[in-house]
Amino acid sequence: MEILDVYDNNGNLTGRKIVRGDKSEVLSENEHIALAVIFIENEDGKFLIQKTSQEKGGEFSSTGGHVNSGETPLETIKREVKEEIGINIDNDAIEEYGFLLYDKPIRYIFYLKKQIDLNSVSVQQEEVEYVKYMTIEEIEELIETKQMLKSHAIMFRELLKKKLERRKCVK
């Protein structure tokens, strides 16, 4: 049984907790559960994308999951990357790119520049079929052909937009 914290529209904890999947728990308009997703880019500018298992829908996505009660979104990302693809990113320079409200969850977006050898990846077969590096153009093709999980597509485009904004601010 997974217990999830409830957040408000601004990403603040409300103090309320719910059981994941309990249909009797109804969230108000200003209440959300939280998800965290990370986009990992290698030195060639390609992103590590996973094909979800058939039981999880068989779509392409990035790595992420529900933020458990008492856990920060950053802690969730570190846990999910370890669980889903067997890579430890505890000591890496993970960047947070804020959150967005899409559908009911509040979705935290993280980014990491890291070269991961695909031979060192160990996928959690219940969740992930395989991972591979893809260019932005290849990911856009997945999005256009509706092969990528819609929420991850929206978060990916948000990440690219915010990365561009950050680059402009630095110059």
C-alpha positions in Angstrom: 0.0 0.0 0.0 1.4 3.3 -1.1 0.6 6.4 0.9 0.8 9.7 -1.0 0.9 13.3 0.2 -1.5 15.8 -1.2 -0.2 19.1 -2.6 -2.0 22.4 -3.4 -1.8 24.2 -6.8 1.5 25.9 -5.7 3.3 22.7 -4.8 2.9 23.0 -1.1 2.0 20.1 1.1 -1.5 20.3 2.5 -1.0 17.8 5.4 -3.5 15.4 3.9 -2.5 11.9 2.8 -4.3 9.4 0.6 -3.8 5.7 -0.3 -2.7 5.4 -4.0 -5.5 3.8 -6.1 -8.2 4.3 -3.4 -11.2 5.4 -5.5 -13.0 6.6 -2.4 -10.4 9.3 -2.0 -11.6 12.4 -3.9 -9.3 15.3 -4.4 -10.7 18.9 -4.6 -9.8 21.2 -7.5 -6.9 22.6 -5.5 -5.5 19.2 -4.4 -3.0 17.1 -6.3 -0.8 14.0 -5.8 2.7 14.5 -7.1 4.8 12.8 -9.7 8.4 13.3 -10.5 10.1 12.7 -13.9 13.7 13.1 -14.9 15.2 13.6 -18.4 18.8 12.3 -18.7 20.8 13.7 -21.5 24.2 12.3 -22.7 27.2 14.2 -24.0 25.9 13.8 -27.6 22.7 15.6 -26.8 20.5 12.5 -26.8 18.0 11.6 -24.1 17.6 8.3 -22.3 14.1 7.2 -23.1 12.4 4.0 -22.0 9.8 1.8 -23.6 7.3 0.9 -20.8 6.4 -2.7 -20.3 3.2 -3.9 -22.0 1.4 -4.1 -18.6 2.3 -0.3 -18.2 1.0 0.6 -21.6 3.9 -0.1 -23.9 4.5 3.6 -24.6 7.7 5.6 -24.5 8.5 7.8 -21.6 11.2 9.0 -19.3 12.0 7.7 -15.8 9.8 8.7 -12.9 7.0 7.9 -10.6 4.7 8.9 -7.7 6.1 10.9 -4.8 5.5 8.8 -1.7 4.4 10.3 1.6 7.4 11.9 3.4 9.5 11.9 0.3 10.7 14.9 -1.7 10.3 14.9 -5.5 14.1 14.8 -5.7 14.3 11.7 -3.4 11.6 10.1 -5.6 13.7 10.7 -8.8 16.8 9.1 -7.2 14.7 6.1 -6.0 12.8 5.7 -9.3 16.0 5.8 -11.5 17.6 3.1 -9.2 14.4 0.9 -9.3 13.5 1.3 -13.0 16.9 1.2 -14.7 19.4 0.2 -11.9 21.5 3.4 -12.0 22.5 5.3 -8.9 22.3 9.1 -9.3 22.5 10.0 -5.6 25.7 12.1 -6.0 24.9 13.6 -9.4 24.1 17.3 -10.2 20.4 16.9 -10.8 18.6 20.1 -11.8 15.0 20.9 -11.0 13.0 22.6 -13.7 9.9 23.3 -11.6 6.5 21.7 -12.0 3.4 21.9 -14.0 -0.2 21.0 -13.5 -1.4 18.6 -16.1 -4.4 16.4 -15.6 -4.7 15.9 -11.8 -1.1 15.3 -10.6 1.4 18.0 -10.0 4.4 17.0 -12.1 7.9 17.8 -11.1 10.5 18.0 -13.9 14.2 17.1 -13.4 17.2 17.1 -15.7 20.5 15.4 -15.5 23.5 15.6 -17.9 25.1 12.2 -17.5 26.7 9.7 -19.8 25.2 6.3 -18.9 26.5 3.2 -20.6 23.4 1.3 -21.8 25.2 -2.0 -20.9 25.1 -0.9 -17.2 21.4 -0.5 -17.3 19.3 -3.1 -15.5 15.6 -2.6 -16.3 12.8 -3.4 -13.9 10.9 -5.7 -16.2 7.5 -5.1 -14.6 7.8 -1.4 -15.6 10.3 -1.1 -18.4 10.9 -3.2 -21.6 14.1 -1.4 -22.7 15.9 2.0 -22.7 17.7 3.7 -25.5 19.2 7.1 -26.4 17.1 9.3 -28.7 17.6 12.6 -30.4 15.2 15.5 -29.8 13.9 14.9 -33.4 13.3 11.2 -32.7 11.4 12.1 -29.5 9.4 14.7 -31.3 8.5 11.9 -33.9 7.3 9.7 -31.0 5.2 12.6 -29.7 3.7 13.4 -33.1 2.8 9.7 -33.7 1.3 9.4 -30.2 3.8 6.7 -29.1 5.0 8.7 -26.1 3.0 9.0 -22.9 1.2 12.3 -23.3 2.2 13.7 -19.9 5.9 12.9 -20.5 5.6 14.6 -24.0 4.3 17.7 -22.4 7.0 17.6 -19.7 9.7 17.1 -22.3 8.6 20.1 -24.3 8.4 22.1 -21.1 12.0 21.1 -20.2 13.3 22.1 -23.6 11.5 25.5 -23.3 12.9 26.1 -19.8 16.4 25.0 -20.8 16.3 27.6 -23.7 15.1 30.3 -21.3 17.9 29.5 -18.8 20.5 29.6 -21.6 19.2 33.1 -22.7 19.4 34.3 -19.1 23.1 33.2 -18.7 24.2 35.1 -21.9 
